[in-house]
Amino acid sequence: MRVGIGDEITNSHNPEKYVDCMLIEDNKSKYAKLYMVGDKNERYNKMLKLIAREYLQEIGYKIKATYYRTTSRKSPKKARKKAS
């Protein structure tokens, strides 16, 4: 399932606009694992996590773990300097 900014669930192809949620249900509880692109300190990731948490609580799930994946090995500052 995908939770995104703007819509509650979106199929956006922009990796900065959504978080993938893996919903897991066992005998005792319902929980979710979040998979995000980028760094956990990036503003949109913090906002996405809040939106995802709110949405998942509505459907009865708790966030168990969050995983972050970087898109490139270069730091954002170096990439910006090269682009300008």
HTML snippet that shows the backbone in 3Dmol.js (N, CA, C, O; Angstrom):
<script src="https://3Dmol.org/build/3Dmol-min.js"></script>
<div id="view" style="width:600px;height:400px;position:relative"></div>
<script>
const pdb = `
ATOM      1  N   MET A   1       0.846  -1.172   0.000  1.00  0.00           N
ATOM      2  CA  MET A   1       0.000   0.000   0.000  1.00  0.00           C
ATOM      3  C   MET A   1       0.888   1.230   0.000  1.00  0.00           C
ATOM      4  O   MET A   1       1.971   1.229   0.586  1.00  0.00           O
ATOM      5  N   ARG A   2       0.426   2.270  -0.656  1.00  0.00           N
ATOM      6  CA  ARG A   2       1.199   3.488  -0.760  1.00  0.00           C
ATOM      7  C   ARG A   2       0.432   4.646  -0.131  1.00  0.00           C
ATOM      8  O   ARG A   2      -0.721   4.885  -0.493  1.00  0.00           O
ATOM      9  N   VAL A   3       1.036   5.356   0.784  1.00  0.00           N
ATOM     10  CA  VAL A   3       0.438   6.537   1.394  1.00  0.00           C
ATOM     11  C   VAL A   3       1.210   7.744   0.891  1.00  0.00           C
ATOM     12  O   VAL A   3       2.441   7.737   0.900  1.00  0.00           O
ATOM     13  N   GLY A   4       0.503   8.784   0.450  1.00  0.00           N
ATOM     14  CA  GLY A   4       1.190   9.919  -0.126  1.00  0.00           C
ATOM     15  C   GLY A   4       0.701  11.261   0.348  1.00  0.00           C
ATOM     16  O   GLY A   4      -0.315  11.364   1.035  1.00  0.00           O
ATOM     17  N   ILE A   5       1.438  12.298  -0.028  1.00  0.00           N
ATOM     18  CA  ILE A   5       1.055  13.672   0.271  1.00  0.00           C
ATOM     19  C   ILE A   5      -0.044  14.076  -0.701  1.00  0.00           C
ATOM     20  O   ILE A   5       0.030  13.766  -1.890  1.00  0.00           O
ATOM     21  N   GLY A   6      -1.056  14.763  -0.201  1.00  0.00           N
ATOM     22  CA  GLY A   6      -2.151  15.203  -1.061  1.00  0.00           C
ATOM     23  C   GLY A   6      -3.308  14.240  -0.959  1.00  0.00           C
ATOM     24  O   GLY A   6      -4.351  14.589  -0.406  1.00  0.00           O
ATOM     25  N   ASP A   7      -3.152  13.039  -1.477  1.00  0.00           N
ATOM     26  CA  ASP A   7      -4.169  12.006  -1.352  1.00  0.00           C
ATOM     27  C   ASP A   7      -3.826  11.174  -0.129  1.00  0.00           C
ATOM     28  O   ASP A   7      -2.690  11.184   0.344  1.00  0.00           O
ATOM     29  N   GLU A   8      -4.813  10.458   0.376  1.00  0.00           N
ATOM     30  CA  GLU A   8      -4.486   9.523   1.460  1.00  0.00           C
ATOM     31  C   GLU A   8      -3.657   8.377   0.894  1.00  0.00           C
ATOM     32  O   GLU A   8      -2.671   7.953   1.497  1.00  0.00           O
ATOM     33  N   ILE A   9      -4.064   7.884  -0.261  1.00  0.00           N
ATOM     34  CA  ILE A   9      -3.268   6.855  -0.944  1.00  0.00           C
ATOM     35  C   ILE A   9      -3.071   7.322  -2.377  1.00  0.00           C
ATOM     36  O   ILE A   9      -4.030   7.736  -3.029  1.00  0.00           O
ATOM     37  N   THR A  10      -1.854   7.264  -2.871  1.00  0.00           N
ATOM     38  CA  THR A  10      -1.582   7.732  -4.222  1.00  0.00           C
ATOM     39  C   THR A  10      -0.678   6.745  -4.946  1.00  0.00           C
ATOM     40  O   THR A  10       0.075   6.007  -4.310  1.00  0.00           O
ATOM     41  N   ASN A  11      -0.747   6.728  -6.244  1.00  0.00           N
ATOM     42  CA  ASN A  11       0.155   5.908  -7.044  1.00  0.00           C
ATOM     43  C   ASN A  11       1.167   6.792  -7.757  1.00  0.00           C
ATOM     44  O   ASN A  11       1.564   6.511  -8.888  1.00  0.00           O
ATOM     45  N   SER A  12       1.574   7.847  -7.096  1.00  0.00           N
ATOM     46  CA  SER A  12       2.517   8.795  -7.665  1.00  0.00           C
ATOM     47  C   SER A  12       3.826   8.091  -8.030  1.00  0.00           C
ATOM     48  O   SER A  12       4.279   7.193  -7.319  1.00  0.00           O
ATOM     49  N   HIS A  13       4.421   8.508  -9.138  1.00  0.00           N
ATOM     50  CA  HIS A  13       5.704   7.934  -9.539  1.00  0.00           C
ATOM     51  C   HIS A  13       6.873   8.736  -8.983  1.00  0.00           C
ATOM     52  O   HIS A  13       8.028   8.333  -9.127  1.00  0.00           O
ATOM     53  N   ASN A  14       6.579   9.869  -8.349  1.00  0.00           N
ATOM     54  CA  ASN A  14       7.619  10.698  -7.759  1.00  0.00           C
ATOM     55  C   ASN A  14       8.000  10.124  -6.399  1.00  0.00           C
ATOM     56  O   ASN A  14       7.158  10.098  -5.501  1.00  0.00           O
ATOM     57  N   PRO A  15       9.235   9.663  -6.214  1.00  0.00           N
ATOM     58  CA  PRO A  15       9.605   9.025  -4.956  1.00  0.00           C
ATOM     59  C   PRO A  15       9.557   9.973  -3.758  1.00  0.00           C
ATOM     60  O   PRO A  15       9.548   9.521  -2.613  1.00  0.00           O
ATOM     61  N   GLU A  16       9.527  11.283  -4.014  1.00  0.00           N
ATOM     62  CA  GLU A  16       9.493  12.236  -2.919  1.00  0.00           C
ATOM     63  C   GLU A  16       8.080  12.458  -2.399  1.00  0.00           C
ATOM     64  O   GLU A  16       7.896  13.180  -1.419  1.00  0.00           O
ATOM     65  N   LYS A  17       7.093  11.863  -3.022  1.00  0.00           N
ATOM     66  CA  LYS A  17       5.712  12.143  -2.668  1.00  0.00           C
ATOM     67  C   LYS A  17       4.992  10.997  -1.986  1.00  0.00           C
ATOM     68  O   LYS A  17       3.827  11.149  -1.616  1.00  0.00           O
ATOM     69  N   TYR A  18       5.631   9.870  -1.808  1.00  0.00           N
ATOM     70  CA  TYR A  18       4.917   8.752  -1.187  1.00  0.00           C
ATOM     71  C   TYR A  18       5.835   7.913  -0.294  1.00  0.00           C
ATOM     72  O   TYR A  18       7.061   7.999  -0.367  1.00  0.00           O
ATOM     73  N   VAL A  19       5.205   7.116   0.534  1.00  0.00           N
ATOM     74  CA  VAL A  19       5.919   6.135   1.345  1.00  0.00           C
ATOM     75  C   VAL A  19       5.223   4.796   1.120  1.00  0.00           C
ATOM     76  O   VAL A  19       3.994   4.718   1.129  1.00  0.00           O
ATOM     77  N   ASP A  20       6.008   3.754   0.919  1.00  0.00           N
ATOM     78  CA  ASP A  20       5.437   2.413   0.770  1.00  0.00           C
ATOM     79  C   ASP A  20       5.246   1.810   2.157  1.00  0.00           C
ATOM     80  O   ASP A  20       6.144   1.867   2.997  1.00  0.00           O
ATOM     81  N   CYS A  21       4.074   1.237   2.388  1.00  0.00           N
ATOM     82  CA  CYS A  21       3.761   0.618   3.671  1.00  0.00           C
ATOM     83  C   CYS A  21       3.524  -0.869   3.458  1.00  0.00           C
ATOM     84  O   CYS A  21       2.692  -1.267   2.643  1.00  0.00           O
ATOM     85  N   MET A  22       4.261  -1.679   4.195  1.00  0.00           N
ATOM     86  CA  MET A  22       3.999  -3.110   4.158  1.00  0.00           C
ATOM     87  C   MET A  22       3.166  -3.426   5.395  1.00  0.00           C
ATOM     88  O   MET A  22       3.644  -3.296   6.522  1.00  0.00           O
ATOM     89  N   LEU A  23       1.928  -3.839   5.182  1.00  0.00           N
ATOM     90  CA  LEU A  23       1.027  -4.122   6.287  1.00  0.00           C
ATOM     91  C   LEU A  23       1.146  -5.589   6.677  1.00  0.00           C
ATOM     92  O   LEU A  23       1.047  -6.477   5.832  1.00  0.00           O
ATOM     93  N   ILE A  24       1.359  -5.831   7.962  1.00  0.00           N
ATOM     94  CA  ILE A  24       1.549  -7.192   8.464  1.00  0.00           C
ATOM     95  C   ILE A  24       0.534  -7.432   9.582  1.00  0.00           C
ATOM     96  O   ILE A  24       0.341  -6.599  10.467  1.00  0.00           O
ATOM     97  N   GLU A  25      -0.095  -8.578   9.511  1.00  0.00           N
ATOM     98  CA  GLU A  25      -1.088  -8.921  10.527  1.00  0.00           C
ATOM     99  C   GLU A  25      -0.767 -10.315  11.051  1.00  0.00           C
ATOM    100  O   GLU A  25      -0.732 -11.285  10.294  1.00  0.00           O
ATOM    101  N   ASP A  26      -0.532 -10.401  12.370  1.00  0.00           N
ATOM    102  CA  ASP A  26      -0.339 -11.715  12.958  1.00  0.00           C
ATOM    103  C   ASP A  26      -1.449 -11.961  13.980  1.00  0.00           C
ATOM    104  O   ASP A  26      -2.406 -11.190  14.058  1.00  0.00           O
ATOM    105  N   ASN A  27      -1.321 -13.022  14.755  1.00  0.00           N
ATOM    106  CA  ASN A  27      -2.392 -13.383  15.698  1.00  0.00           C
ATOM    107  C   ASN A  27      -2.656 -12.297  16.741  1.00  0.00           C
ATOM    108  O   ASN A  27      -3.802 -12.094  17.142  1.00  0.00           O
ATOM    109  N   LYS A  28      -1.616 -11.603  17.181  1.00  0.00           N
ATOM    110  CA  LYS A  28      -1.761 -10.652  18.283  1.00  0.00           C
ATOM    111  C   LYS A  28      -1.975  -9.217  17.839  1.00  0.00           C
ATOM    112  O   LYS A  28      -2.715  -8.483  18.495  1.00  0.00           O
ATOM    113  N   SER A  29      -1.356  -8.792  16.750  1.00  0.00           N
ATOM    114  CA  SER A  29      -1.425  -7.374  16.405  1.00  0.00           C
ATOM    115  C   SER A  29      -1.352  -7.122  14.899  1.00  0.00           C
ATOM    116  O   SER A  29      -1.066  -8.014  14.100  1.00  0.00           O
ATOM    117  N   LYS A  30      -1.623  -5.865  14.554  1.00  0.00           N
ATOM    118  CA  LYS A  30      -1.515  -5.402  13.170  1.00  0.00           C
ATOM    119  C   LYS A  30      -0.455  -4.301  13.169  1.00  0.00           C
ATOM    120  O   LYS A  30      -0.552  -3.340  13.932  1.00  0.00           O
ATOM    121  N   TYR A  31       0.542  -4.442  12.322  1.00  0.00           N
ATOM    122  CA  TYR A  31       1.573  -3.407  12.267  1.00  0.00           C
ATOM    123  C   TYR A  31       2.044  -3.193  10.837  1.00  0.00           C
ATOM    124  O   TYR A  31       1.762  -3.985   9.938  1.00  0.00           O
ATOM    125  N   ALA A  32       2.774  -2.093  10.656  1.00  0.00           N
ATOM    126  CA  ALA A  32       3.240  -1.722   9.326  1.00  0.00           C
ATOM    127  C   ALA A  32       4.737  -1.434   9.358  1.00  0.00           C
ATOM    128  O   ALA A  32       5.277  -0.958  10.356  1.00  0.00           O
ATOM    129  N   LYS A  33       5.387  -1.734   8.246  1.00  0.00           N
ATOM    130  CA  LYS A  33       6.778  -1.332   8.033  1.00  0.00           C
ATOM    131  C   LYS A  33       6.763  -0.296   6.921  1.00  0.00           C
ATOM    132  O   LYS A  33       6.143  -0.505   5.879  1.00  0.00           O
ATOM    133  N   LEU A  34       7.443   0.816   7.142  1.00  0.00           N
ATOM    134  CA  LEU A  34       7.477   1.898   6.156  1.00  0.00           C
ATOM    135  C   LEU A  34       8.798   1.861   5.400  1.00  0.00           C
ATOM    136  O   LEU A  34       9.857   1.631   5.983  1.00  0.00           O
ATOM    137  N   TYR A  35       8.717   2.091   4.098  1.00  0.00           N
ATOM    138  CA  TYR A  35       9.912   2.167   3.252  1.00  0.00           C
ATOM    139  C   TYR A  35       9.916   3.523   2.568  1.00  0.00           C
ATOM    140  O   TYR A  35       8.992   3.840   1.818  1.00  0.00           O
ATOM    141  N   MET A  36      10.955   4.337   2.820  1.00  0.00           N
ATOM    142  CA  MET A  36      11.010   5.693   2.286  1.00  0.00           C
ATOM    143  C   MET A  36      12.286   5.903   1.485  1.00  0.00           C
ATOM    144  O   MET A  36      13.292   5.226   1.694  1.00  0.00           O
ATOM    145  N   VAL A  37      12.221   6.855   0.565  1.00  0.00           N
ATOM    146  CA  VAL A  37      13.383   7.221  -0.234  1.00  0.00           C
ATOM    147  C   VAL A  37      14.003   8.461   0.404  1.00  0.00           C
ATOM    148  O   VAL A  37      13.294   9.411   0.737  1.00  0.00           O
ATOM    149  N   GLY A  38      15.311   8.452   0.572  1.00  0.00           N
ATOM    150  CA  GLY A  38      16.000   9.624   1.095  1.00  0.00           C
ATOM    151  C   GLY A  38      16.435   9.441   2.538  1.00  0.00           C
ATOM    152  O   GLY A  38      16.646   8.321   3.003  1.00  0.00           O
ATOM    153  N   ASP A  39      16.565  10.559   3.238  1.00  0.00           N
ATOM    154  CA  ASP A  39      17.086  10.615   4.591  1.00  0.00           C
ATOM    155  C   ASP A  39      15.960  10.867   5.584  1.00  0.00           C
ATOM    156  O   ASP A  39      14.978  11.529   5.249  1.00  0.00           O
ATOM    157  N   LYS A  40      16.092  10.349   6.797  1.00  0.00           N
ATOM    158  CA  LYS A  40      15.010  10.527   7.770  1.00  0.00           C
ATOM    159  C   LYS A  40      14.878  11.967   8.242  1.00  0.00           C
ATOM    160  O   LYS A  40      13.835  12.336   8.782  1.00  0.00           O
ATOM    161  N   ASN A  41      15.905  12.792   8.054  1.00  0.00           N
ATOM    162  CA  ASN A  41      15.832  14.185   8.495  1.00  0.00           C
ATOM    163  C   ASN A  41      15.277  15.134   7.435  1.00  0.00           C
ATOM    164  O   ASN A  41      15.104  16.323   7.704  1.00  0.00           O
ATOM    165  N   GLU A  42      14.998  14.632   6.250  1.00  0.00           N
ATOM    166  CA  GLU A  42      14.438  15.491   5.211  1.00  0.00           C
ATOM    167  C   GLU A  42      13.003  15.861   5.559  1.00  0.00           C
ATOM    168  O   GLU A  42      12.242  15.036   6.063  1.00  0.00           O
ATOM    169  N   ARG A  43      12.644  17.112   5.283  1.00  0.00           N
ATOM    170  CA  ARG A  43      11.351  17.658   5.690  1.00  0.00           C
ATOM    171  C   ARG A  43      10.173  16.832   5.175  1.00  0.00           C
ATOM    172  O   ARG A  43       9.249  16.532   5.931  1.00  0.00           O
ATOM    173  N   TYR A  44      10.202  16.464   3.894  1.00  0.00           N
ATOM    174  CA  TYR A  44       9.057  15.738   3.349  1.00  0.00           C
ATOM    175  C   TYR A  44       8.935  14.348   3.965  1.00  0.00           C
ATOM    176  O   TYR A  44       7.825  13.829   4.087  1.00  0.00           O
ATOM    177  N   ASN A  45      10.059  13.730   4.358  1.00  0.00           N
ATOM    178  CA  ASN A  45       9.979  12.410   4.980  1.00  0.00           C
ATOM    179  C   ASN A  45       9.338  12.481   6.362  1.00  0.00           C
ATOM    180  O   ASN A  45       8.588  11.588   6.753  1.00  0.00           O
ATOM    181  N   LYS A  46       9.639  13.550   7.098  1.00  0.00           N
ATOM    182  CA  LYS A  46       9.009  13.718   8.410  1.00  0.00           C
ATOM    183  C   LYS A  46       7.505  13.908   8.240  1.00  0.00           C
ATOM    184  O   LYS A  46       6.705  13.344   8.987  1.00  0.00           O
ATOM    185  N   MET A  47       7.137  14.709   7.248  1.00  0.00           N
ATOM    186  CA  MET A  47       5.727  14.971   6.983  1.00  0.00           C
ATOM    187  C   MET A  47       5.022  13.688   6.525  1.00  0.00           C
ATOM    188  O   MET A  47       3.915  13.389   6.971  1.00  0.00           O
ATOM    189  N   LEU A  48       5.668  12.941   5.639  1.00  0.00           N
ATOM    190  CA  LEU A  48       5.086  11.681   5.154  1.00  0.00           C
ATOM    191  C   LEU A  48       4.873  10.686   6.290  1.00  0.00           C
ATOM    192  O   LEU A  48       3.854   9.997   6.335  1.00  0.00           O
ATOM    193  N   LYS A  49       5.834  10.612   7.202  1.00  0.00           N
ATOM    194  CA  LYS A  49       5.710   9.665   8.301  1.00  0.00           C
ATOM    195  C   LYS A  49       4.522  10.034   9.193  1.00  0.00           C
ATOM    196  O   LYS A  49       3.794   9.157   9.658  1.00  0.00           O
ATOM    197  N   LEU A  50       4.331  11.339   9.429  1.00  0.00           N
ATOM    198  CA  LEU A  50       3.183  11.784  10.224  1.00  0.00           C
ATOM    199  C   LEU A  50       1.865  11.439   9.530  1.00  0.00           C
ATOM    200  O   LEU A  50       0.924  10.962  10.164  1.00  0.00           O
ATOM    201  N   ILE A  51       1.811  11.689   8.214  1.00  0.00           N
ATOM    202  CA  ILE A  51       0.596  11.390   7.443  1.00  0.00           C
ATOM    203  C   ILE A  51       0.333   9.876   7.464  1.00  0.00           C
ATOM    204  O   ILE A  51      -0.799   9.437   7.664  1.00  0.00           O
ATOM    205  N   ALA A  52       1.388   9.096   7.257  1.00  0.00           N
ATOM    206  CA  ALA A  52       1.240   7.640   7.247  1.00  0.00           C
ATOM    207  C   ALA A  52       0.786   7.134   8.611  1.00  0.00           C
ATOM    208  O   ALA A  52      -0.081   6.265   8.699  1.00  0.00           O
ATOM    209  N   ARG A  53       1.378   7.686   9.686  1.00  0.00           N
ATOM    210  CA  ARG A  53       1.005   7.244  11.035  1.00  0.00           C
ATOM    211  C   ARG A  53      -0.472   7.511  11.301  1.00  0.00           C
ATOM    212  O   ARG A  53      -1.185   6.660  11.834  1.00  0.00           O
ATOM    213  N   GLU A  54      -0.923   8.717  10.916  1.00  0.00           N
ATOM    214  CA  GLU A  54      -2.320   9.091  11.123  1.00  0.00           C
ATOM    215  C   GLU A  54      -3.260   8.163  10.341  1.00  0.00           C
ATOM    216  O   GLU A  54      -4.268   7.692  10.868  1.00  0.00           O
ATOM    217  N   TYR A  55      -2.911   7.915   9.089  1.00  0.00           N
ATOM    218  CA  TYR A  55      -3.752   7.055   8.249  1.00  0.00           C
ATOM    219  C   TYR A  55      -3.779   5.621   8.772  1.00  0.00           C
ATOM    220  O   TYR A  55      -4.839   4.999   8.835  1.00  0.00           O
ATOM    221  N   LEU A  56      -2.611   5.100   9.145  1.00  0.00           N
ATOM    222  CA  LEU A  56      -2.530   3.724   9.626  1.00  0.00           C
ATOM    223  C   LEU A  56      -3.281   3.544  10.946  1.00  0.00           C
ATOM    224  O   LEU A  56      -3.872   2.490  11.179  1.00  0.00           O
ATOM    225  N   GLN A  57      -3.263   4.563  11.813  1.00  0.00           N
ATOM    226  CA  GLN A  57      -4.020   4.482  13.061  1.00  0.00           C
ATOM    227  C   GLN A  57      -5.512   4.370  12.786  1.00  0.00           C
ATOM    228  O   GLN A  57      -6.229   3.650  13.481  1.00  0.00           O
ATOM    229  N   GLU A  58      -5.976   5.091  11.761  1.00  0.00           N
ATOM    230  CA  GLU A  58      -7.400   5.036  11.397  1.00  0.00           C
ATOM    231  C   GLU A  58      -7.829   3.623  11.001  1.00  0.00           C
ATOM    232  O   GLU A  58      -8.952   3.209  11.292  1.00  0.00           O
ATOM    233  N   ILE A  59      -6.940   2.886  10.340  1.00  0.00           N
ATOM    234  CA  ILE A  59      -7.306   1.533   9.905  1.00  0.00           C
ATOM    235  C   ILE A  59      -6.804   0.455  10.878  1.00  0.00           C
ATOM    236  O   ILE A  59      -6.901  -0.739  10.593  1.00  0.00           O
ATOM    237  N   GLY A  60      -6.264   0.892  12.037  1.00  0.00           N
ATOM    238  CA  GLY A  60      -5.921  -0.038  13.109  1.00  0.00           C
ATOM    239  C   GLY A  60      -4.515  -0.619  13.084  1.00  0.00           C
ATOM    240  O   GLY A  60      -4.290  -1.678  13.670  1.00  0.00           O
ATOM    241  N   TYR A  61      -3.561   0.035  12.428  1.00  0.00           N
ATOM    242  CA  TYR A  61      -2.179  -0.447  12.367  1.00  0.00           C
ATOM    243  C   TYR A  61      -1.241   0.496  13.110  1.00  0.00           C
ATOM    244  O   TYR A  61      -1.495   1.696  13.208  1.00  0.00           O
ATOM    245  N   LYS A  62      -0.148  -0.069  13.633  1.00  0.00           N
ATOM    246  CA  LYS A  62       0.900   0.736  14.263  1.00  0.00           C
ATOM    247  C   LYS A  62       2.168   0.600  13.435  1.00  0.00           C
ATOM    248  O   LYS A  62       2.395  -0.429  12.800  1.00  0.00           O
ATOM    249  N   ILE A  63       2.999   1.650  13.444  1.00  0.00           N
ATOM    250  CA  ILE A  63       4.271   1.596  12.722  1.00  0.00           C
ATOM    251  C   ILE A  63       5.281   0.847  13.590  1.00  0.00           C
ATOM    252  O   ILE A  63       5.554   1.236  14.726  1.00  0.00           O
ATOM    253  N   LYS A  64       5.824  -0.222  13.040  1.00  0.00           N
ATOM    254  CA  LYS A  64       6.803  -1.013  13.792  1.00  0.00           C
ATOM    255  C   LYS A  64       8.233  -0.599  13.428  1.00  0.00           C
ATOM    256  O   LYS A  64       9.101  -0.537  14.299  1.00  0.00           O
ATOM    257  N   ALA A  65       8.478  -0.317  12.144  1.00  0.00           N
ATOM    258  CA  ALA A  65       9.831   0.025  11.700  1.00  0.00           C
ATOM    259  C   ALA A  65       9.769   0.914  10.466  1.00  0.00           C
ATOM    260  O   ALA A  65       8.821   0.849   9.683  1.00  0.00           O
ATOM    261  N   THR A  66      10.799   1.748  10.304  1.00  0.00           N
ATOM    262  CA  THR A  66      10.901   2.607   9.127  1.00  0.00           C
ATOM    263  C   THR A  66      12.276   2.393   8.503  1.00  0.00           C
ATOM    264  O   THR A  66      13.299   2.447   9.186  1.00  0.00           O
ATOM    265  N   TYR A  67      12.282   2.152   7.201  1.00  0.00           N
ATOM    266  CA  TYR A  67      13.532   1.929   6.476  1.00  0.00           C
ATOM    267  C   TYR A  67      13.718   3.047   5.459  1.00  0.00           C
ATOM    268  O   TYR A  67      12.766   3.446   4.788  1.00  0.00           O
ATOM    269  N   TYR A  68      14.955   3.557   5.344  1.00  0.00           N
ATOM    270  CA  TYR A  68      15.256   4.648   4.413  1.00  0.00           C
ATOM    271  C   TYR A  68      16.227   4.144   3.365  1.00  0.00           C
ATOM    272  O   TYR A  68      17.148   3.384   3.663  1.00  0.00           O
ATOM    273  N   ARG A  69      16.008   4.579   2.132  1.00  0.00           N
ATOM    274  CA  ARG A  69      16.872   4.173   1.019  1.00  0.00           C
ATOM    275  C   ARG A  69      17.317   5.439   0.295  1.00  0.00           C
ATOM    276  O   ARG A  69      16.484   6.259  -0.091  1.00  0.00           O
ATOM    277  N   THR A  70      18.608   5.600   0.111  1.00  0.00           N
ATOM    278  CA  THR A  70      19.102   6.765  -0.612  1.00  0.00           C
ATOM    279  C   THR A  70      19.131   6.463  -2.099  1.00  0.00           C
ATOM    280  O   THR A  70      19.374   5.327  -2.507  1.00  0.00           O
ATOM    281  N   THR A  71      18.878   7.496  -2.917  1.00  0.00           N
ATOM    282  CA  THR A  71      18.803   7.291  -4.364  1.00  0.00           C
ATOM    283  C   THR A  71      20.173   7.331  -5.015  1.00  0.00           C
ATOM    284  O   THR A  71      20.391   6.688  -6.042  1.00  0.00           O
ATOM    285  N   SER A  72      21.108   8.085  -4.424  1.00  0.00           N
ATOM    286  CA  SER A  72      22.451   8.132  -5.004  1.00  0.00           C
ATOM    287  C   SER A  72      23.474   8.205  -3.884  1.00  0.00           C
ATOM    288  O   SER A  72      23.138   8.476  -2.730  1.00  0.00           O
ATOM    289  N   ARG A  73      24.721   7.961  -4.241  1.00  0.00           N
ATOM    290  CA  ARG A  73      25.772   7.993  -3.226  1.00  0.00           C
ATOM    291  C   ARG A  73      26.286   9.405  -2.990  1.00  0.00           C
ATOM    292  O   ARG A  73      26.936   9.657  -1.975  1.00  0.00           O
ATOM    293  N   LYS A  74      26.010  10.332  -3.903  1.00  0.00           N
ATOM    294  CA  LYS A  74      26.473  11.704  -3.761  1.00  0.00           C
ATOM    295  C   LYS A  74      25.609  12.430  -2.745  1.00  0.00           C
ATOM    296  O   LYS A  74      24.408  12.180  -2.638  1.00  0.00           O
ATOM    297  N   SER A  75      26.235  13.334  -2.000  1.00  0.00           N
ATOM    298  CA  SER A  75      25.443  14.120  -1.049  1.00  0.00           C
ATOM    299  C   SER A  75      24.628  15.156  -1.828  1.00  0.00           C
ATOM    300  O   SER A  75      25.050  15.579  -2.904  1.00  0.00           O
ATOM    301  N   PRO A  76      23.476  15.570  -1.311  1.00  0.00           N
ATOM    302  CA  PRO A  76      22.631  16.539  -2.020  1.00  0.00           C
ATOM    303  C   PRO A  76      23.353  17.859  -2.305  1.00  0.00           C
ATOM    304  O   PRO A  76      23.120  18.477  -3.343  1.00  0.00           O
ATOM    305  N   LYS A  77      24.234  18.299  -1.384  1.00  0.00           N
ATOM    306  CA  LYS A  77      24.956  19.559  -1.588  1.00  0.00           C
ATOM    307  C   LYS A  77      25.875  19.470  -2.812  1.00  0.00           C
ATOM    308  O   LYS A  77      25.925  20.397  -3.620  1.00  0.00           O
ATOM    309  N   LYS A  78      26.596  18.362  -2.946  1.00  0.00           N
ATOM    310  CA  LYS A  78      27.493  18.182  -4.091  1.00  0.00           C
ATOM    311  C   LYS A  78      26.702  18.124  -5.391  1.00  0.00           C
ATOM    312  O   LYS A  78      27.121  18.692  -6.399  1.00  0.00           O
ATOM    313  N   ALA A  79      25.579  17.452  -5.375  1.00  0.00           N
ATOM    314  CA  ALA A  79      24.754  17.340  -6.580  1.00  0.00           C
ATOM    315  C   ALA A  79      24.227  18.713  -6.987  1.00  0.00           C
ATOM    316  O   ALA A  79      24.182  19.030  -8.175  1.00  0.00           O
ATOM    317  N   ARG A  80      23.826  19.533  -6.006  1.00  0.00           N
ATOM    318  CA  ARG A  80      23.323  20.882  -6.305  1.00  0.00           C
ATOM    319  C   ARG A  80      24.429  21.754  -6.882  1.00  0.00           C
ATOM    320  O   ARG A  80      24.187  22.520  -7.815  1.00  0.00           O
ATOM    321  N   LYS A  81      25.647  21.648  -6.338  1.00  0.00           N
ATOM    322  CA  LYS A  81      26.761  22.455  -6.832  1.00  0.00           C
ATOM    323  C   LYS A  81      27.068  22.117  -8.287  1.00  0.00           C
ATOM    324  O   LYS A  81      27.341  23.014  -9.084  1.00  0.00           O
ATOM    325  N   LYS A  82      27.027  20.843  -8.639  1.00  0.00           N
ATOM    326  CA  LYS A  82      27.308  20.430 -10.018  1.00  0.00           C
ATOM    327  C   LYS A  82      26.216  20.918 -10.969  1.00  0.00           C
ATOM    328  O   LYS A  82      26.496  21.272 -12.114  1.00  0.00           O
ATOM    329  N   ALA A  83      24.982  20.936 -10.493  1.00  0.00           N
ATOM    330  CA  ALA A  83      23.865  21.336 -11.345  1.00  0.00           C
ATOM    331  C   ALA A  83      23.895  22.824 -11.671  1.00  0.00           C
ATOM    332  O   ALA A  83      23.443  23.237 -12.738  1.00  0.00           O
ATOM    333  N   SER A  84      24.427  23.630 -10.755  1.00  0.00           N
ATOM    334  CA  SER A  84      24.424  25.088 -11.001  1.00  0.00           C
ATOM    335  C   SER A  84      25.617  25.583 -11.764  1.00  0.00           C
ATOM    336  O   SER A  84      25.726  26.780 -12.030  1.00  0.00           O
TER     337      SER A  84
END
`;
const viewer = $3Dmol.createViewer("view");
viewer.addModel(pdb, "pdb");
viewer.setStyle({}, {cartoon: {color: "spectrum"}});
viewer.zoomTo();
viewer.render();
</script>
